[in-house]
Structure formats: structure tokens, C-alpha cells
Amino acid sequence: MSTLREILVETEGVLSRAGVDSPRLSAELMAAQALGLSRTQVLLDLNRVLSPDEARAIRTLAARRGQGEPAAYILGQREFYGLDFSVSPDTLIPRPETETLIEAALSAFSSCDSLRFLDMGTGSGTLAVTLAHLFPEAQGLAMDLCPRALGVARENARRHGVADRLAFVRADFSRPLVRPGLLDLVVANPPYLSEAEFGEISPEVSGFEPRQALVAGPRGDECLEGLIPLAGQALAPGGLLLLEFGWTQGPRALEIIARSGLFVSAEVRRDMAGLDRMAWAKRQAW
């Protein structure tokens, strides 16, 4: 019989030898998941004597983490902009840099605005659900090509009480989803890695997260070619496109925006790490 403290020390050692980032934190999270506790409860009950089944459950989750499986997939959720979201191997794990899009939307619109918005490539629905949560009068459309990802997004919309103001549709970036000029806001976090970049990223990402949500094609900017004109056509005059891309793709995004002839102004904005991360483009008047 082992105490929770002893299992945490053991698990931390296993994860440290496996090269896992923050092994102590991962050990605590695996223990919390296996025991059905919060991390705080784990830390307050370190002298608890574990049954063999409880110890085995912690070791099983720790072994998955030690093999590189992201903690978010093991736990089944990840926090984004203060909200907890369900995630699955069919969806990308939300990243802090994507919160830049939410910050931009909050700076451009009032929380009481009756926004009509589209989230292109919604994945787990983090952008669409967060926008609907922050703008209580908003109505949105969330688009993704993967039906299983849309199922996760619907679950998250129900979880946060915004399902009645969001619609979900299976589609890609090749055809219009709404009539021209309908929307006030389009947000998008499309695939933007090249084939070569995919081969260089962390195995925790390339080995577990959905490739189709990461890789755009040989160059990495292929999705921008279709997405930007569709977004421009859907926006009302003065409407806003907020687009995430790879940190080297700012000039290419601005080039496609300018070539579309649909936007009156555009600029690249940086994320919290100081990297070019987002295009802010305003729809011109007709």
C-alpha cells in the first residue's frame, strides 16, 4: 500500500526520465484525473493511502503521458480564455496565442453588440463558444470539415450555455456559407504548417494532434488563398476579419488580402510572445 505522496514522487521520476515538461505538475494532474479529484484536493491529501486499483490507475495515466500523449487529451479538457473546453484527438489543443483573436474582437466591438459572426475551422469550438460567451447578444456560425470535431464543438457550446446562439456546419474553405455582406466578424485559425514544418515540430504535436488541422499543404499558406476571399465576401461593409497564421506568414497574408480587393485596410498584429500571429482586416464599403 502506497500513499498518494509516494505515488506522486514515483510518477514524477518516471515522467522526468521520459523528458516530459513539468513532470511534477503532470504527475499531480494524472493523479487528480485517476482519483476524480481536483489538483488542489490531491495536494491537500498527500498522506492518503491508495488502494492497489487507485495506484494502478495513476500509473496507467502516467505511462500514457510518459509516451508523449498530451495531458489535455488524457484529461479530456483544456482551458482557453478562462473557460474549460472538452478536447479529443479529433481537435487541436487550444493554444494561448489564439487568445489574441479574442482580445482583438473585444477591442473592436462592445460586449452588448448583436454580432453576427463566423468561425472558420472551429475545431473544438473554442473561438465560437468564447465569442458567444463574451457577447451575449451575438449569434454565430461555426464551420469545420471534421464531423467528429463538430461534435466536440457542440458539446462545448452546450457546456457553456450558448448552444442556442450557435449553428454548426460541415464545410471547408472552398464555398460560401452565408449570403454576401451578412456578417460583422469572421475569425479563423486555419491549418498553416507546411509539410516540412510538420516534420520538425514536437512529437507530442505531430504524433497525437490531427494532422489535417495542422498542415495546409507543401507551402503552409494554401488555406489562406480560399479563406480570405470567402471571408471578405461574407462581411458587411466595415466588418472585420481576424485571422491567425504562422509567424512567418504575415507578408503572404497581407498580399492575399490586398489582392482580393475586398478590404479597405489590413495590418499584422503580434501575440504575447512578440511574434507576428494575426491579420486584422476591415471590409471596404461597396
Secondary structure, 3 states (H helix, E strand, C coil): CEEHHHHHHHHHHHHHHCCCCCHHHHHHHHHHHHHCCCHHHHHHCCCCEECHHHHHHHHHHHHHHHCCCCHHHHHCEEEECCEEEECCCCCCCCCHHHHHHHHHHHHHCCCCCCCEEEEECCCCCHHHHHHHHHCCCCEEEEEECCHHHHHHHHHHHHHCCCHHHEEEEECCCCCCCCCCCCEEEEEECCCCEEHHHHCCCCHHHHCCCCHHHCEEECCCCHHHHHHHHHHHHHEEEEEEEEEECCCCCHHHHHHHHHHHCCEEEEEEEECCCCCEEEEEEEECCC
